[in-house]
Amino acid sequence: MASEITLTASLSYYKSTVMASAVARALSNVTFNQTGSGYIEGTLSVTTSAIAIPLGGVTAPHWAFFYNLDATNFIRIMNGSGGAKVPKLRAGECAFFPWDDTATPYAQADTSPCLMEYLIIQL
């Protein structure tokens, strides 16, 4: 089978005091082949101490999606419990990106625990 992974995204920006018209970037139905079959998804209660994001049977994580469901606090995604910080997800923000398969995904909430949805797919 081919093209098991499909990516669709858009981002636009418009602030009338800065620009005359909006700028945007978008892509639709960009597909990728998956040689394995591993993926994991779920909702995680992210604590103020860094915790590992479960990988289940995913041995080489690649595509990663994270969504902070909290209305107030931010979450940091990082490599290991004290490693490099990748995105900072403010309340209600999400991110998806190709994860370095040599990194270990961890998350840490700011002031109080937050719920975070995630989906991690290996190639």
C-alpha angles and dihedrals in degrees: 000000000000138000095029093152120063124188123197122170144153137186126185135178132196129163113166094209091057106035145020097227140012125271120213145171125201142167129187134199097354104169135205133190120239116211093185130039105229124130138142132195136176150112118280130196101226113207131203088256113072112262132188116255105232115250099183106186095346105120099173110028116203119152111047131183123187128180123185107217094187119111096210118018134063130232127212120211112207147168104260127335094299102015135116115314114236114183127001107215111204119203109306095004127130137193137189126188143140108282120218103247091216091061125086113226116232132165134205129188123220112228106346137007116291133194115238129186116214142180122188122184129185121216 
